[in-house]
Amino acid sequence: MGFRSKARECAFQMLYQWDQTGDPISRVMGRFWKLRASTDRTRALADGLARGAQERLPEIDAVITRHLQNWRFERLAPIDKTVLRLGVHELMNVPQTPGKTVIDEMVEVAKRFGEADSPSFVNGVLDAVYHEVRSEATAEGPRSKRRRER
């Protein structure tokens, strides 16, 4: 497992613990890293992902809610909700990571920690979010470039 995959898994675990305990994210991170050994690089990425998702939670939850079909946000399993929050954060706020990579990694986290139907559920929601947030971002670039070329 590469350092980015490890970092996503650690970020998921910290975000899940934060959601379940209600403790400040800094306290959750401190306790987490006392129990888990990691490289500085992995730790920095994991901390950034967990903190970033936690700080943007209202926006992230609104995006998830828009893409749930026949399901209410409040009824999501805590693990699925946490995987989705982390994935949506990365899709929206870490554009240098390819969207398909984010989706694949979050599906793997869902396989490892979620229920049997979690991977397909996470894949469907994140794919819909990907098409919304990444197509909007990329749609602006080529159009403005074409205008300049004319």
DRENPA-3360 file (N, C-alpha, C; in nm, 2 decimals, always signed):
BEGIN
1 = MGFRSKAR = +0.09/-0.12/+0.00/+0.00/+0.00/+0.00/+0.09/+0.12/+0.00 ~ +0.06/+0.22/-0.09/+0.14/+0.34/-0.10/+0.11/+0.44/+0.01 ~ +0.20/+0.54/+0.02/+0.18/+0.63/+0.13/+0.05/+0.71/+0.12 ~ +0.00/+0.74/-0.01/-0.12/+0.81/-0.02/-0.24/+0.73/+0.02 ~ -0.24/+0.60/-0.01/-0.35/+0.51/+0.03/-0.35/+0.50/+0.18 ~ -0.23/+0.48/+0.24/-0.22/+0.48/+0.39/-0.28/+0.61/+0.45 ~ -0.24/+0.72/+0.39/-0.28/+0.85/+0.44/-0.44/+0.86/+0.44 ~ -0.50/+0.82/+0.33/-0.64/+0.82/+0.31/-0.71/+0.74/+0.42;
9 = ECAFQMLY = -0.65/+0.62/+0.44/-0.71/+0.53/+0.54/-0.70/+0.59/+0.68 ~ -0.58/+0.65/+0.71/-0.57/+0.72/+0.84/-0.66/+0.84/+0.86 ~ -0.67/+0.91/+0.75/-0.77/+1.03/+0.75/-0.91/+0.98/+0.78 ~ -0.95/+0.87/+0.71/-1.08/+0.82/+0.73/-1.10/+0.78/+0.88 ~ -1.00/+0.71/+0.94/-1.01/+0.67/+1.07/-1.02/+0.79/+1.17 ~ -0.95/+0.89/+1.15/-0.95/+1.01/+1.23/-1.09/+1.08/+1.22 ~ -1.13/+1.09/+1.09/-1.26/+1.16/+1.07/-1.37/+1.08/+1.13 ~ -1.37/+0.95/+1.12/-1.47/+0.87/+1.18/-1.47/+0.88/+1.33;
17 = QWDQTGDP = -1.36/+0.88/+1.39/-1.35/+0.89/+1.54/-1.40/+1.03/+1.58 ~ -1.36/+1.13/+1.50/-1.41/+1.27/+1.54/-1.56/+1.27/+1.53 ~ -1.62/+1.21/+1.43/-1.77/+1.21/+1.41/-1.84/+1.14/+1.52 ~ -1.78/+1.03/+1.56/-1.84/+0.95/+1.67/-1.82/+1.00/+1.81 ~ -1.71/+1.07/+1.84/-1.68/+1.11/+1.97/-1.72/+1.26/+1.99 ~ -1.72/+1.34/+1.89/-1.74/+1.48/+1.90/-1.63/+1.56/+1.96 ~ -1.52/+1.49/+1.98/-1.39/+1.55/+2.04/-1.34/+1.65/+1.93 ~ -1.26/+1.75/+1.97/-1.20/+1.84/+1.88/-1.10/+1.75/+1.79;
25 = ISRVMGRF = -1.10/+1.79/+1.66/-1.02/+1.71/+1.57/-0.87/+1.71/+1.61 ~ -0.82/+1.81/+1.67/-0.68/+1.81/+1.71/-0.66/+1.71/+1.82 ~ -0.75/+1.69/+1.91/-0.74/+1.59/+2.01/-0.75/+1.45/+1.95 ~ -0.84/+1.43/+1.86/-0.85/+1.30/+1.79/-0.72/+1.27/+1.72 ~ -0.66/+1.37/+1.65/-0.53/+1.34/+1.58/-0.42/+1.31/+1.68 ~ -0.41/+1.38/+1.78/-0.31/+1.35/+1.88/-0.32/+1.21/+1.94 ~ -0.44/+1.17/+1.97/-0.45/+1.03/+2.02/-0.43/+0.93/+1.91 ~ -0.47/+0.96/+1.79/-0.45/+0.86/+1.68/-0.30/+0.84/+1.66;
33 = WKLRASTD = -0.22/+0.94/+1.65/-0.08/+0.93/+1.62/+0.00/+0.87/+1.73 ~ -0.06/+0.87/+1.85/+0.01/+0.80/+1.96/+0.01/+0.65/+1.95 ~ -0.10/+0.60/+1.88/-0.12/+0.46/+1.86/-0.07/+0.41/+1.73 ~ -0.05/+0.50/+1.63/-0.02/+0.45/+1.50/+0.11/+0.51/+1.45 ~ +0.20/+0.42/+1.41/+0.33/+0.47/+1.36/+0.32/+0.50/+1.21 ~ +0.38/+0.60/+1.16/+0.37/+0.64/+1.02/+0.49/+0.73/+0.99 ~ +0.51/+0.75/+0.86/+0.61/+0.85/+0.81/+0.56/+0.99/+0.82 ~ +0.64/+1.08/+0.83/+0.60/+1.22/+0.83/+0.52/+1.26/+0.71;
41 = RTRALADG = +0.55/+1.21/+0.60/+0.48/+1.24/+0.47/+0.34/+1.18/+0.48 ~ +0.32/+1.06/+0.52/+0.19/+1.00/+0.54/+0.11/+1.08/+0.64 ~ +0.17/+1.11/+0.75/+0.10/+1.18/+0.86/+0.05/+1.32/+0.81 ~ +0.14/+1.39/+0.74/+0.10/+1.53/+0.69/-0.02/+1.52/+0.60 ~ -0.02/+1.42/+0.50/-0.13/+1.41/+0.41/-0.25/+1.37/+0.48 ~ -0.25/+1.27/+0.57/-0.36/+1.23/+0.65/-0.42/+1.34/+0.73 ~ -0.34/+1.42/+0.80/-0.39/+1.53/+0.88/-0.46/+1.63/+0.79 ~ -0.39/+1.66/+0.68/-0.45/+1.76/+0.59/-0.59/+1.72/+0.53;
49 = LARGAQER = -0.60/+1.59/+0.50/-0.73/+1.54/+0.45/-0.84/+1.54/+0.55 ~ -0.80/+1.49/+0.67/-0.90/+1.49/+0.78/-0.94/+1.62/+0.82 ~ -0.85/+1.71/+0.84/-0.88/+1.85/+0.89/-0.96/+1.92/+0.78 ~ -0.92/+1.91/+0.66/-0.98/+1.97/+0.55/-1.13/+1.93/+0.53 ~ -1.16/+1.80/+0.55/-1.29/+1.75/+0.54/-1.37/+1.80/+0.66 ~ -1.32/+1.80/+0.77/-1.39/+1.85/+0.89/-1.42/+2.00/+0.89 ~ -1.33/+2.08/+0.83/-1.35/+2.22/+0.83/-1.46/+2.26/+0.72 ~ -1.47/+2.18/+0.62/-1.57/+2.21/+0.52/-1.70/+2.13/+0.52;
57 = LPEIDAVI = -1.72/+2.07/+0.64/-1.83/+1.98/+0.65/-1.97/+2.02/+0.60 ~ -2.02/+2.14/+0.63/-2.15/+2.18/+0.58/-2.16/+2.18/+0.43 ~ -2.06/+2.23/+0.36/-2.05/+2.23/+0.22/-2.05/+2.08/+0.16 ~ -1.96/+2.00/+0.22/-1.95/+1.86/+0.18/-2.08/+1.78/+0.20 ~ -2.14/+1.80/+0.32/-2.26/+1.73/+0.34/-2.37/+1.77/+0.25 ~ -2.38/+1.90/+0.21/-2.48/+1.95/+0.11/-2.46/+1.88/-0.02 ~ -2.33/+1.87/-0.06/-2.30/+1.80/-0.19/-2.34/+1.65/-0.19 ~ -2.31/+1.59/-0.08/-2.35/+1.45/-0.07/-2.50/+1.43/-0.07;
65 = TRHLQNWR = -2.57/+1.52/+0.00/-2.72/+1.51/+0.01/-2.78/+1.53/-0.13 ~ -2.72/+1.62/-0.21/-2.77/+1.64/-0.35/-2.76/+1.52/-0.44 ~ -2.67/+1.43/-0.40/-2.64/+1.31/-0.49/-2.69/+1.18/-0.43 ~ -2.76/+1.19/-0.32/-2.83/+1.07/-0.27/-2.96/+1.04/-0.34 ~ -2.98/+0.93/-0.39/-3.10/+0.89/-0.46/-3.18/+0.80/-0.37 ~ -3.30/+0.84/-0.34/-3.39/+0.76/-0.26/-3.33/+0.73/-0.12 ~ -3.26/+0.82/-0.07/-3.19/+0.80/+0.06/-3.18/+0.93/+0.13 ~ -3.20/+0.93/+0.26/-3.18/+1.06/+0.34/-3.04/+1.06/+0.40;
73 = FERLAPID = -2.98/+1.17/+0.41/-2.84/+1.18/+0.47/-2.84/+1.13/+0.61 ~ -2.94/+1.16/+0.69/-2.94/+1.12/+0.83/-2.94/+0.97/+0.84 ~ -2.98/+0.90/+0.74/-2.99/+0.75/+0.75/-2.86/+0.68/+0.70 ~ -2.77/+0.76/+0.66/-2.64/+0.69/+0.61/-2.57/+0.62/+0.73 ~ -2.51/+0.51/+0.70/-2.43/+0.44/+0.80/-2.31/+0.53/+0.83 ~ -2.27/+0.54/+0.95/-2.16/+0.63/+0.98/-2.03/+0.61/+0.90 ~ -2.00/+0.48/+0.87/-1.88/+0.45/+0.79/-1.90/+0.50/+0.65 ~ -2.01/+0.48/+0.59/-2.03/+0.53/+0.45/-2.03/+0.68/+0.45;
81 = KTVLRLGV = -2.09/+0.74/+0.55/-2.09/+0.89/+0.56/-1.95/+0.94/+0.56 ~ -1.87/+0.88/+0.64/-1.73/+0.93/+0.66/-1.65/+0.91/+0.53 ~ -1.66/+0.79/+0.47/-1.59/+0.77/+0.34/-1.64/+0.87/+0.24 ~ -1.77/+0.90/+0.23/-1.82/+0.99/+0.13/-1.76/+1.13/+0.16 ~ -1.76/+1.17/+0.29/-1.71/+1.30/+0.33/-1.57/+1.32/+0.29 ~ -1.49/+1.22/+0.31/-1.35/+1.23/+0.28/-1.33/+1.24/+0.12 ~ -1.40/+1.15/+0.05/-1.39/+1.15/-0.09/-1.44/+1.28/-0.16 ~ -1.55/+1.33/-0.11/-1.60/+1.46/-0.16/-1.51/+1.57/-0.14;
89 = HELMNVPQ = -1.45/+1.57/-0.02/-1.35/+1.68/+0.01/-1.24/+1.67/-0.08 ~ -1.18/+1.55/-0.11/-1.07/+1.54/-0.20/-1.11/+1.58/-0.34 ~ -1.23/+1.54/-0.39/-1.27/+1.57/-0.52/-1.29/+1.72/-0.54 ~ -1.34/+1.79/-0.43/-1.37/+1.93/-0.44/-1.24/+2.02/-0.42 ~ -1.15/+1.97/-0.33/-1.05/+2.06/-0.28/-0.91/+2.02/-0.31 ~ -0.89/+1.90/-0.37/-0.75/+1.86/-0.40/-0.75/+1.82/-0.55 ~ -0.76/+1.93/-0.64/-0.77/+1.90/-0.78/-0.66/+1.83/-0.85 ~ -0.54/+1.83/-0.78/-0.42/+1.77/-0.84/-0.43/+1.62/-0.84;
97 = TPGKTVID = -0.52/+1.56/-0.75/-0.54/+1.42/-0.75/-0.65/+1.38/-0.85 ~ -0.62/+1.29/-0.94/-0.72/+1.25/-1.04/-0.84/+1.20/-0.97 ~ -0.96/+1.24/-1.02/-1.09/+1.20/-0.96/-1.11/+1.05/-0.96 ~ -1.07/+0.99/-1.06/-1.09/+0.84/-1.06/-1.01/+0.77/-0.96 ~ -0.89/+0.83/-0.93/-0.80/+0.78/-0.82/-0.87/+0.79/-0.69 ~ -0.93/+0.91/-0.66/-1.00/+0.94/-0.54/-1.12/+0.83/-0.52 ~ -1.19/+0.82/-0.63/-1.31/+0.72/-0.62/-1.26/+0.58/-0.59 ~ -1.16/+0.54/-0.67/-1.11/+0.40/-0.64/-1.06/+0.38/-0.50;
105 = EMVEVAKR = -0.98/+0.48/-0.45/-0.93/+0.47/-0.31/-1.04/+0.47/-0.21 ~ -1.14/+0.55/-0.23/-1.25/+0.55/-0.13/-1.34/+0.42/-0.14 ~ -1.35/+0.36/-0.26/-1.41/+0.23/-0.27/-1.34/+0.13/-0.19 ~ -1.20/+0.13/-0.20/-1.12/+0.04/-0.13/-1.14/+0.05/+0.02 ~ -1.15/+0.18/+0.07/-1.17/+0.20/+0.21/-1.31/+0.15/+0.25 ~ -1.41/+0.17/+0.17/-1.54/+0.12/+0.19/-1.54/-0.04/+0.20 ~ -1.46/-0.10/+0.11/-1.45/-0.25/+0.11/-1.39/-0.29/+0.25 ~ -1.29/-0.22/+0.29/-1.22/-0.26/+0.41/-1.30/-0.24/+0.54;
113 = FGEADSPS = -1.37/-0.13/+0.55/-1.44/-0.09/+0.67/-1.59/-0.10/+0.67 ~ -1.65/-0.10/+0.55/-1.80/-0.09/+0.54/-1.87/-0.22/+0.53 ~ -1.99/-0.22/+0.50/-2.08/-0.33/+0.48/-2.06/-0.39/+0.34 ~ -2.13/-0.49/+0.30/-2.11/-0.56/+0.17/-2.15/-0.46/+0.06 ~ -2.26/-0.38/+0.08/-2.30/-0.29/-0.03/-2.24/-0.16/-0.02 ~ -2.15/-0.13/+0.07/-2.09/+0.00/+0.08/-2.00/+0.04/-0.04 ~ -1.92/-0.05/-0.09/-1.84/-0.01/-0.21/-1.92/+0.04/-0.33 ~ -2.02/-0.03/-0.36/-2.10/+0.01/-0.48/-2.18/+0.14/-0.45;
121 = FVNGVLDA = -2.23/+0.16/-0.33/-2.29/+0.28/-0.29/-2.20/+0.40/-0.29 ~ -2.08/+0.38/-0.23/-1.98/+0.49/-0.23/-1.94/+0.52/-0.38 ~ -1.92/+0.42/-0.46/-1.88/+0.44/-0.60/-1.98/+0.53/-0.67 ~ -2.11/+0.49/-0.66/-2.22/+0.56/-0.72/-2.23/+0.71/-0.68 ~ -2.22/+0.73/-0.55/-2.23/+0.87/-0.51/-2.11/+0.95/-0.55 ~ -1.99/+0.90/-0.53/-1.87/+0.98/-0.56/-1.86/+1.00/-0.71 ~ -1.90/+0.90/-0.79/-1.90/+0.92/-0.94/-1.99/+1.04/-0.98 ~ -2.11/+1.05/-0.92/-2.20/+1.16/-0.95/-2.14/+1.29/-0.90;
129 = VYHEVRSE = -2.08/+1.29/-0.79/-2.01/+1.41/-0.74/-1.90/+1.45/-0.83 ~ -1.82/+1.35/-0.87/-1.71/+1.38/-0.96/-1.75/+1.45/-1.09 ~ -1.86/+1.40/-1.15/-1.91/+1.45/-1.27/-1.96/+1.60/-1.25 ~ -2.01/+1.63/-1.13/-2.05/+1.76/-1.10/-1.93/+1.85/-1.08 ~ -1.85/+1.82/-0.98/-1.74/+1.92/-0.94/-1.63/+1.92/-1.04 ~ -1.59/+1.81/-1.09/-1.47/+1.81/-1.18/-1.51/+1.86/-1.32 ~ -1.63/+1.83/-1.37/-1.67/+1.88/-1.50/-1.69/+2.03/-1.50 ~ -1.74/+2.08/-1.39/-1.75/+2.23/-1.38/-1.62/+2.30/-1.38;
137 = ATAEGPRS = -1.52/+2.24/-1.31/-1.39/+2.30/-1.31/-1.32/+2.29/-1.44 ~ -1.33/+2.18/-1.51/-1.26/+2.16/-1.64/-1.34/+2.23/-1.75 ~ -1.47/+2.25/-1.74/-1.54/+2.31/-1.84/-1.50/+2.46/-1.86 ~ -1.46/+2.52/-1.75/-1.42/+2.66/-1.76/-1.29/+2.68/-1.84 ~ -1.20/+2.59/-1.81/-1.06/+2.61/-1.87/-1.06/+2.60/-2.02 ~ -1.11/+2.50/-2.08/-1.10/+2.49/-2.23/-1.18/+2.60/-2.30 ~ -1.30/+2.64/-2.24/-1.38/+2.74/-2.31/-1.30/+2.87/-2.31 ~ -1.24/+2.91/-2.20/-1.17/+3.04/-2.20/-1.05/+3.03/-2.29;
145 = KRRRER = -0.99/+2.92/-2.29/-0.87/+2.90/-2.38/-0.91/+2.92/-2.53 ~ -1.03/+2.86/-2.57/-1.07/+2.87/-2.70/-1.11/+3.01/-2.74 ~ -1.17/+3.08/-2.64/-1.20/+3.22/-2.67/-1.07/+3.30/-2.70 ~ -0.97/+3.28/-2.62/-0.84/+3.35/-2.65/-0.78/+3.32/-2.78 ~ -0.80/+3.19/-2.83/-0.74/+3.15/-2.95/-0.81/+3.21/-3.07 ~ -0.94/+3.24/-3.06/-1.01/+3.29/-3.17/-0.97/+3.43/-3.22;
% end
